[in-house]
């Protein structure tokens, strides 16, 4: 059957704006695009450890067989959630099928009708979708602007509501971070509930890759942390960290948890083995941090710093306005053997289109130098 004309028009408009998304196969180029920050997705060690764990536990099922509230709560779940809670120094952890499910589940269920959600204007789509499903009122504040946030807190504070502050420890399209010491103090001052998505901080920040909040010693000042496993941990799924009461509430009211089949034993075993390796990993974490420092030094040496968003994370973004222009530069880099992807509007605002460089422990200093020298050649 034909696609309705209204939908055809929307696709045509995307095509006219040079913004039509398409699925493409993975390539063999030098990786500056994936979220596999410390190489765990490619780790043969973790692959074999996962298989051995399943054999040791006599878990030979291919799927969970149902919701965790019915038949899908296989025995690896409890062990893995306990390990995660201990690793992240929190009372409880609840595994969700993805970071998207975790954010939608939290924000659609926890804030209530008279409550207020104040969210950073650059928060991820999964946070915004969860907010849209919530009965709470929601207002955005200017990106990482704590003065703007405090004005909103003062405006909406009352005895009849709770205020939730939603932000990210590393913003996925900019790579920058809030000032969490000040943000945590502000939240504490006004008795609000701070919620932090740590998707791009796990495996990047901290001595053991535990994330930015924990590396700053602020875990006890955060109401909930959303930790996703598809980036630094190299596998799939997510967890919400918080109190035992919060976990119980989510088990009862988070629809993206209640009404979905659980992860397979293999998926949960991979999460557990990845965490065990993260707890013992040193070289990859050091190599990644070294590459982040070197990348920043090289962009300064080459005069590229003004075009980059300030970042000390594994995500480095060069602003190149215009979908056609940024796509052209990305294509030239790919033709030279480097997998660097363009981020187009409407994913980012118009005139904020960018190249997004993802750094990894396995990138060499020579690769970093060459790709930035090529970028300088193509844009100057």
Secondary structure, DSSP 8 states (H G I E B T S, - for coil): ----HHHHHHHHHHHHTT----------SEESS-S-TTSGGG-HHHHHHHHHHHHHTT---SS--SBTTTT---THHHHHHHHHHHHTT-SEEEEESSHHHHHHHHHHHSS-TT-EEEEETT--HHHHHHHHHSSSEEEEE-TT-HHHHHHHHHHH--TT--EEEEEESS-TTT-----HHHHHHHHHHTT-EEEEE-TTTTTTSSTTS--HHHHTT-GGG-SEEEEESSSTT-S--EEEEE-HHHHHHHHHH-HHHHTSB---HHHHHHHHHHHHHHHH--HHHHHHHHHHHHHHHHHHHTT-GGGB----SSEEEEE--SHHHHHHHHHHHHHTTEE-EEE-TTTS-TT--EEEEE--TT--HHHHHHHHHHHHHHH-
